[in-house]
Amino acid sequence: MSAEPRRYEVVSVSLPRELVKRANALIPKAHRSRVITKVLTSYLDAIERRKVAEEYRTYYSQRAAGEAKEERDLLAEWELSDAEAWAILDDEEKRGRRPTR
């Protein structure tokens, strides 16, 4: 089992003094850096999700009406397929078959 070696990048971040004081008071020293990293990562992920959502809004607002109608029609067809798939899964579950992972 040979996996590609992990590559780390060191990033230096300046945090507001009050935030650091609060983190020092609330978070045990052994976990502090991981907790701060997790919070910052979560924050950056949320910013990226908002950016992607805005790009989607822009894209969909500029589409032609015919293109939007085609997509809605296609989604309506898939909705029936989704219902059929759920019915099959429900039936298998009722018969005691184990759901796939």
C-alpha positions as CSV (number, residue, x, y, z in Angstrom):
1,M,0.0,0.0,0.0
2,S,2.0,2.9,-1.2
3,A,0.3,6.3,-0.8
4,E,1.5,9.6,-2.1
5,P,3.3,11.3,0.8
6,R,1.3,14.0,2.5
7,R,2.3,17.5,1.5
8,Y,1.8,20.2,4.1
9,E,1.9,23.9,3.6
10,V,2.7,26.2,6.5
11,V,0.5,29.3,6.7
12,S,1.0,32.1,9.1
13,V,-2.1,34.0,10.2
14,S,-2.4,37.0,12.4
15,L,-5.5,36.8,14.7
16,P,-7.0,39.6,16.7
17,R,-5.6,39.7,20.3
18,E,-9.0,39.3,21.9
19,L,-9.7,36.2,19.9
20,V,-6.4,34.7,20.9
21,K,-7.1,35.5,24.6
22,R,-10.5,33.9,24.4
23,A,-9.1,30.8,22.6
24,N,-6.4,30.5,25.3
25,A,-9.0,30.7,28.1
26,L,-11.5,28.3,26.5
27,I,-9.5,25.7,24.6
28,P,-6.9,23.3,26.2
29,K,-3.4,24.0,24.9
30,A,-3.1,20.5,23.4
31,H,-6.1,21.1,21.1
32,R,-5.8,24.9,20.5
33,S,-4.0,24.8,17.2
34,R,-6.3,22.1,15.7
35,V,-9.5,23.9,16.9
36,I,-8.3,27.3,15.4
37,T,-7.3,25.6,12.2
38,K,-10.7,23.8,12.0
39,V,-12.6,27.1,12.6
40,L,-10.6,29.0,10.0
41,T,-11.0,26.1,7.4
42,S,-14.7,26.1,8.0
43,Y,-14.9,29.8,7.5
44,L,-12.9,29.7,4.3
45,D,-15.1,26.8,3.0
46,A,-18.3,28.9,3.8
47,I,-16.8,31.8,1.8
48,E,-16.1,29.5,-1.1
49,R,-19.7,28.0,-1.0
50,R,-21.2,31.5,-1.1
51,K,-19.0,32.4,-4.0
52,V,-20.1,29.3,-6.0
53,A,-23.7,30.0,-5.1
54,E,-23.4,33.5,-6.4
55,E,-21.8,32.2,-9.6
56,Y,-24.7,29.8,-10.1
57,R,-27.2,32.6,-9.5
58,T,-25.5,34.7,-12.1
59,Y,-25.4,31.9,-14.6
60,Y,-29.0,30.9,-14.2
61,S,-30.2,34.5,-14.3
62,Q,-28.6,35.0,-17.7
63,R,-30.0,31.8,-19.4
64,A,-32.5,31.9,-22.2
65,A,-36.1,31.1,-21.3
66,G,-36.1,28.1,-23.6
67,E,-33.0,26.6,-22.0
68,A,-34.6,26.9,-18.6
69,K,-37.8,25.3,-19.7
70,E,-35.9,22.3,-21.2
71,E,-34.1,21.8,-17.9
72,R,-37.3,22.0,-15.9
73,D,-38.9,19.4,-18.2
74,L,-35.9,17.1,-17.9
75,L,-35.9,17.4,-14.1
76,A,-39.6,16.6,-14.1
77,E,-38.9,13.4,-16.0
78,W,-36.1,12.5,-13.6
79,E,-38.5,13.0,-10.7
80,L,-40.6,10.1,-11.9
81,S,-37.4,8.0,-12.2
82,D,-36.4,9.0,-8.6
83,A,-39.8,7.9,-7.3
84,E,-39.4,4.5,-9.1
85,A,-36.0,4.1,-7.6
86,W,-37.2,4.8,-4.1
87,A,-40.1,2.4,-4.6
88,I,-37.7,-0.3,-5.6
89,L,-35.5,0.4,-2.5
90,D,-38.5,0.4,-0.2
91,D,-39.7,-2.9,-1.7
92,E,-36.3,-4.5,-1.1
93,E,-36.2,-3.3,2.4
94,K,-39.7,-4.7,3.1
95,R,-38.5,-8.1,1.8
96,G,-35.6,-8.0,4.2
97,R,-32.9,-7.3,1.7
98,R,-30.0,-5.4,3.0
99,P,-29.5,-1.9,1.4
100,T,-26.3,-1.5,-0.5
101,R,-23.6,0.8,0.7
